[in-house]
Amino acid sequence: MSRATRVLTAALLAAALAALTASCNDGGDPGTPSAAPAPSPTRSLYTLTPIPLPPEPPPSGKLIADIEQSSRDGAANRFQVWIDNDTDSTISPTKVTYEDARFRTPLSGTRLRDIPSQARRGFQFTEPDDPACDRTAEGGTVTVEYTVNGEHRSATVPVEDEAEVVQRIASSTCLELGIEKVAHLSWADEVTASGDGGKGSVGTMTLVIDTTGEPGPTLVIDSIAGNPVLSPGERGVFDANLTIRGDQPTQRVPVPVKPSRCDAHAFGESGSFAAFALNVHVDGQPGQFVLRLGPAGAANAIAYAKAACGFLTSIGGGEG
């Protein structure tokens, strides 16, 4: 292409571009200058008006009670009755008493302290050693003796027990008393481990069955279940299949265990790593009995689990 041709082509392209630009800016009226583009409409700003919350209902003027039991409470053989002070004044309890037909005597609560208006406070009760195993009840009551505005008052109210805490306590204690007629069950303090006791090792706990020496009921230990830190057996459950009578010799039964999990959260949050559930039959009646390690056994068991998870170099070793 010659230089003259290139110049002509460039000129034609420039003219075409100018015409295109003019048509885009044209306001649509031939022969008049292009109008400036109209400003875009401004978006409206919306203000959200909060919906007013319904007013708080006035206090009913009553006390309301319910029962709760945390894992720490269970480990300490206690439960808590929570009192909701639905009155318009702070009350100062001087005595809190729980009564239930499944317990032979009234129980006295501890940790007495003020309950502000429309607030809840929990009061601790120790589980009785000898519940009334032949009695049933729909629920218990709590009597609160307190002072308010310088006056002494008392209120007895029914206690809600949605989780059936009292029934579980009575049933498990009665089951334990039935087991004690055959043998005293406990965990030995020693916890051994395979190999060097380090990561991946298998532990062994020992179930001690100290028989009474007297004939009587028959105890069958079907299986032993673990907890969030320690699992007996290969599948988290140890099939014991033990039939025990009081006139048999004392036994020591090895129970293999391994860590249930190896994350730090399991060790930090589990308050029941020392508890193992024994599924049993006492004279044909089924039940589940929770058998806990003693302080020394618990320390040895957790040391084994940490070593088997690699948190310690080995049982008795330093931090890994």
Secondary structure, DSSP 8 states (H G I E B T S, - for coil): --HHHHHHHHHHHHHHHHHHHHHHH--S-TTS----------------------------SEEEEEEE--HHHHHTTEEEEEEEEESSS-BEEEEEEEE-TTSSS-EE-B----B-TTEEEEEEEE--SS--TT---S--EEEEEEEETTEEEEEEEEEE-TT-HHHHHHHHHHHHHHHHTTEEEEE-S--EESTTS-TT--EEEEEEEEE-SS---EEEEEEEE--SSEEESSSSEEEEEEEEETTS--EEEEEEEEES--SHHHHHH-S-TTEEEEEEEETTEEEEEEEE--HHHHHHHHHHHHHHHTSBSSTT--B-
